[in-house]
């Protein structure tokens, strides 16, 4: 059987991600110091990039895209697979850069390998998502040791993609667009630019009570806002509109709110608010075999 036909088993990959994350130990005082200084917990840590998670995610992404029926998808899959087969491209390398939020490094690596940068970025982000979810699940309880006052994620440094309103009218929660971490936030301050009293609701595209766009009049960026969290994460935030690699599709209501905000000239959050640097020496990627 062709290994590219083997889809990752979600339960097995989640278990592997948790095992990989368990290798990281953060003393309580280090957690407190980081949270106080506005430093995400994964910054300057030895984050393990599990090869099996990476390869499974890339195989599934390539298999899914080859069957998508979208124009150019099959060709892109063949080009990327050939780059992997001939070791011009290493999935672990690109995924490590995506996990740290170094999007320009991902694009540079793809361009050097003569493959589509946005296509490879989608594959790498999907693999990084699986790894980051494991770290977020294990490190999440440590967030109670401090008071996080930043708009970017306290675990991985990514911008939020969703604001969940509090039923009582008090602080709501921001949800990370990469690892799924949630943290408390007052909607009086824009998480992206920090300006006060600049966030406004656009009318709900799905009717009263449906998802709406919470937009900033200062930096022009926006979040999807709703009363209850959605389980799906937009792993392709920042991807070109014609990207064929879309591992997760947000719910219809959220997509409508997103489209409404874009049509009004607002900007979807892309990239990260804090660029991670990971501890440890970088491997010699040319020595890796991506099969």
SEMIRO-803121 format. One record per residue (C-alpha): residue number from 1; chain; y, x, z. Coordinates in steps of 0.2 Angstrom, whole numbers, plus 5000, padded with zeros to 4 digits. Example, Ala and Ser with C-alpha at 12.3 -4.5 7.8 and 13.67 -1.06 7.14 Angstrom:
% SEMIRO-803121
{1,'A',{4978,5062,5039}};
{2,'A',{4995,5068,5036}};
//
This chain:
% SEMIRO-803121
{1,'A',{5000,5000,5000}};
{2,'A',{5018,5006,4996}};
{3,'A',{5027,5010,5012}};
{4,'A',{5042,5002,5005}};
{5,'A',{5033,4985,5006}};
{6,'A',{5031,4987,5025}};
{7,'A',{5044,4977,5035}};
{8,'A',{5048,4982,5052}};
{9,'A',{5040,4972,5066}};
{10,'A',{5054,4965,5077}};
{11,'A',{5045,4966,5093}};
{12,'A',{5038,4983,5090}};
{13,'A',{5055,4990,5084}};
{14,'A',{5064,4982,5100}};
{15,'A',{5051,4990,5111}};
{16,'A',{5053,5007,5102}};
{17,'A',{5072,5006,5104}};
{18,'A',{5070,5002,5122}};
{19,'A',{5059,5017,5124}};
{20,'A',{5071,5029,5115}};
{21,'A',{5086,5022,5125}};
{22,'A',{5076,5025,5142}};
{23,'A',{5077,5044,5139}};
{24,'A',{5096,5043,5142}};
{25,'A',{5100,5044,5161}};
{26,'A',{5118,5041,5166}};
{27,'A',{5123,5044,5185}};
{28,'A',{5133,5030,5192}};
{29,'A',{5148,5041,5195}};
{30,'A',{5148,5047,5176}};
{31,'A',{5148,5028,5172}};
{32,'A',{5163,5025,5183}};
{33,'A',{5173,5039,5176}};
{34,'A',{5170,5034,5158}};
{35,'A',{5174,5016,5161}};
{36,'A',{5190,5021,5170}};
{37,'A',{5195,5032,5156}};
{38,'A',{5191,5020,5142}};
{39,'A',{5177,5030,5136}};
{40,'A',{5161,5021,5129}};
{41,'A',{5145,5025,5138}};
{42,'A',{5137,5033,5123}};
{43,'A',{5151,5045,5120}};
{44,'A',{5146,5064,5122}};
{45,'A',{5128,5059,5127}};
{46,'A',{5111,5064,5119}};
{47,'A',{5107,5048,5109}};
{48,'A',{5090,5048,5102}};
{49,'A',{5088,5043,5084}};
{50,'A',{5070,5037,5083}};
{51,'A',{5063,5041,5065}};
{52,'A',{5051,5026,5065}};
{53,'A',{5065,5014,5068}};
{54,'A',{5076,5022,5055}};
{55,'A',{5062,5022,5042}};
{56,'A',{5057,5004,5045}};
{57,'A',{5074,4998,5044}};
{58,'A',{5077,5007,5028}};
{59,'A',{5061,5002,5020}};
{60,'A',{5065,4983,5024}};
{61,'A',{5082,4985,5018}};
{62,'A',{5077,4992,5001}};
{63,'A',{5063,4980,4999}};
{64,'A',{5074,4965,5003}};
{65,'A',{5088,4971,4991}};
{66,'A',{5075,4974,4977}};
{67,'A',{5070,4956,4978}};
{68,'A',{5087,4949,4980}};
{69,'A',{5090,4945,4962}};
{70,'A',{5108,4951,4963}};
{71,'A',{5115,4960,4948}};
{72,'A',{5112,4979,4950}};
{73,'A',{5102,4978,4966}};
{74,'A',{5086,4984,4959}};
{75,'A',{5094,4999,4951}};
{76,'A',{5103,5003,4967}};
{77,'A',{5086,5003,4976}};
{78,'A',{5078,5014,4963}};
{79,'A',{5092,5027,4964}};
{80,'A',{5092,5027,4983}};
{81,'A',{5073,5028,4984}};
{82,'A',{5073,5043,4972}};
{83,'A',{5086,5052,4982}};
{84,'A',{5075,5050,4998}};
{85,'A',{5060,5055,4988}};
{86,'A',{5068,5071,4982}};
{87,'A',{5076,5075,4999}};
{88,'A',{5094,5074,4992}};
{89,'A',{5097,5060,5005}};
{90,'A',{5090,5059,5023}};
{91,'A',{5089,5042,5032}};
{92,'A',{5090,5050,5049}};
{93,'A',{5106,5060,5045}};
{94,'A',{5115,5045,5038}};
{95,'A',{5110,5034,5052}};
{96,'A',{5116,5046,5065}};
{97,'A',{5133,5046,5057}};
{98,'A',{5134,5028,5055}};
{99,'A',{5129,5026,5074}};
{100,'A',{5143,5037,5079}};
{101,'A',{5155,5027,5069}};
{102,'A',{5159,5041,5056}};
{103,'A',{5160,5030,5041}};
{104,'A',{5169,5043,5030}};
{105,'A',{5154,5055,5034}};
{106,'A',{5142,5042,5028}};
{107,'A',{5151,5040,5012}};
{108,'A',{5153,5058,5009}};
{109,'A',{5134,5061,5012}};
{110,'A',{5130,5047,5000}};
{111,'A',{5142,5053,4986}};
{112,'A',{5135,5071,4988}};
{113,'A',{5118,5063,4985}};
{114,'A',{5125,5054,4970}};
{115,'A',{5120,5037,4977}};
{116,'A',{5131,5021,4980}};
{117,'A',{5141,5025,4996}};
{118,'A',{5143,5006,5001}};
{119,'A',{5125,5003,4998}};
{120,'A',{5119,5017,5009}};
{121,'A',{5132,5012,5022}};
{122,'A',{5124,4995,5023}};
{123,'A',{5106,5003,5025}};
{124,'A',{5112,5015,5038}};
{125,'A',{5122,5002,5048}};
{126,'A',{5107,4991,5049}};
{127,'A',{5096,5005,5056}};
{128,'A',{5110,5010,5068}};
{129,'A',{5111,4992,5074}};
{130,'A',{5093,4992,5080}};
{131,'A',{5095,5008,5089}};
{132,'A',{5111,5003,5097}};
{133,'A',{5104,4986,5103}};
{134,'A',{5091,4996,5113}};
{135,'A',{5105,5006,5122}};
{136,'A',{5115,4991,5125}};
{137,'A',{5101,4981,5133}};
{138,'A',{5098,4995,5145}};
{139,'A',{5115,5001,5149}};
{140,'A',{5123,4984,5149}};
{141,'A',{5120,4981,5168}};
{142,'A',{5129,4998,5172}};
{143,'A',{5146,4989,5166}};
{144,'A',{5147,4981,5183}};
{145,'A',{5151,4998,5190}};
{146,'A',{5169,4997,5182}};
{147,'A',{5182,4987,5175}};
{148,'A',{5183,4989,5156}};
{149,'A',{5201,4986,5149}};
{150,'A',{5199,4991,5131}};
{151,'A',{5197,4980,5115}};
{152,'A',{5183,4991,5109}};
{153,'A',{5165,4990,5115}};
{154,'A',{5161,4999,5131}};
{155,'A',{5144,5004,5125}};
{156,'A',{5147,5010,5107}};
{157,'A',{5165,5009,5103}};
{158,'A',{5165,4997,5089}};
{159,'A',{5177,4983,5087}};
{160,'A',{5172,4965,5093}};
{161,'A',{5169,4952,5080}};
{162,'A',{5169,4937,5090}};
{163,'A',{5178,4929,5105}};
{164,'A',{5169,4917,5116}};
{165,'A',{5181,4905,5125}};
{166,'A',{5178,4901,5143}};
{167,'A',{5175,4883,5147}};
{168,'A',{5187,4884,5163}};
{169,'A',{5201,4891,5153}};
{170,'A',{5199,4908,5161}};
{171,'A',{5194,4925,5154}};
{172,'A',{5183,4923,5139}};
{173,'A',{5171,4937,5132}};
{174,'A',{5172,4948,5117}};
{175,'A',{5156,4952,5108}};
{176,'A',{5153,4969,5099}};
{177,'A',{5150,4968,5081}};
{178,'A',{5137,4982,5081}};
{179,'A',{5127,4982,5098}};
{180,'A',{5130,4965,5104}};
{181,'A',{5138,4969,5121}};
{182,'A',{5149,4956,5129}};
{183,'A',{5164,4960,5140}};
{184,'A',{5177,4950,5149}};
{185,'A',{5194,4948,5140}};
{186,'A',{5210,4937,5141}};
{187,'A',{5215,4930,5125}};
{188,'A',{5233,4934,5129}};
{189,'A',{5232,4952,5122}};
{190,'A',{5226,4957,5105}};
{191,'A',{5210,4968,5107}};
{192,'A',{5215,4978,5091}};
{193,'A',{5233,4983,5093}};
{194,'A',{5236,4979,5112}};
{195,'A',{5251,4968,5109}};
{196,'A',{5254,4953,5121}};
{197,'A',{5255,4935,5116}};
{198,'A',{5252,4938,5098}};
{199,'A',{5235,4929,5096}};
{200,'A',{5235,4912,5088}};
{201,'A',{5222,4900,5082}};
{202,'A',{5220,4895,5064}};
{203,'A',{5214,4877,5063}};
{204,'A',{5195,4876,5064}};
{205,'A',{5187,4876,5047}};
{206,'A',{5172,4867,5054}};
{207,'A',{5182,4853,5062}};
{208,'A',{5187,4851,5081}};
{209,'A',{5176,4862,5092}};
{210,'A',{5169,4872,5078}};
{211,'A',{5172,4891,5075}};
{212,'A',{5190,4895,5072}};
{213,'A',{5199,4911,5068}};
{214,'A',{5209,4919,5082}};
{215,'A',{5222,4929,5073}};
{216,'A',{5236,4942,5078}};
{217,'A',{5253,4940,5071}};
{218,'A',{5257,4959,5074}};
{219,'A',{5242,4969,5067}};
{220,'A',{5236,4954,5056}};
{221,'A',{5218,4956,5061}};
{222,'A',{5207,4942,5067}};
{223,'A',{5191,4937,5077}};
{224,'A',{5180,4922,5075}};
{225,'A',{5183,4912,5091}};
{226,'A',{5171,4898,5097}};
{227,'A',{5165,4890,5113}};
{228,'A',{5147,4897,5113}};
{229,'A',{5141,4913,5106}};
{230,'A',{5131,4915,5090}};
{231,'A',{5116,4926,5090}};
{232,'A',{5118,4933,5073}};
{233,'A',{5129,4949,5070}};
{234,'A',{5139,4953,5055}};
{235,'A',{5131,4970,5051}};
{236,'A',{5140,4971,5035}};
{237,'A',{5158,4970,5042}};
{238,'A',{5169,4981,5031}};
{239,'A',{5157,4981,5016}};
{240,'A',{5164,4977,4999}};
{241,'A',{5162,4958,4994}};
{242,'A',{5149,4963,4980}};
{243,'A',{5138,4972,4992}};
{244,'A',{5120,4968,4989}};
{245,'A',{5114,4974,5006}};
{246,'A',{5117,4959,5019}};
{247,'A',{5104,4960,5033}};
{248,'A',{5112,4946,5042}};
{249,'A',{5122,4931,5036}};
{250,'A',{5134,4923,5049}};
{251,'A',{5132,4904,5052}};
{252,'A',{5141,4893,5040}};
{253,'A',{5155,4888,5053}};
{254,'A',{5159,4906,5056}};
{255,'A',{5159,4911,5038}};
{256,'A',{5171,4896,5035}};
{257,'A',{5183,4903,5048}};
{258,'A',{5181,4920,5041}};
{259,'A',{5185,4914,5024}};
{260,'A',{5200,4904,5030}};
{261,'A',{5208,4919,5039}};
{262,'A',{5206,4930,5024}};
{263,'A',{5214,4917,5013}};
{264,'A',{5229,4917,5024}};
{265,'A',{5231,4936,5023}};
{266,'A',{5223,4941,5039}};
{267,'A',{5211,4957,5040}};
{268,'A',{5193,4957,5046}};
{269,'A',{5189,4970,5059}};
{270,'A',{5181,4985,5052}};
{271,'A',{5176,5002,5058}};
{272,'A',{5176,5007,5076}};
{273,'A',{5190,5008,5089}};
{274,'A',{5183,5023,5097}};
{275,'A',{5173,5037,5087}};
{276,'A',{5158,5043,5096}};
{277,'A',{5153,5061,5097}};
{278,'A',{5135,5064,5101}};
{279,'A',{5128,5078,5111}};
{280,'A',{5116,5090,5105}};
{281,'A',{5114,5102,5090}};
{282,'A',{5113,5094,5073}};
{283,'A',{5096,5097,5065}};
{284,'A',{5093,5105,5049}};
{285,'A',{5091,5089,5039}};
{286,'A',{5084,5098,5023}};
{287,'A',{5068,5101,5034}};
{288,'A',{5065,5083,5036}};
{289,'A',{5053,5073,5026}};
{290,'A',{5059,5055,5024}};
{291,'A',{5042,5048,5018}};
//
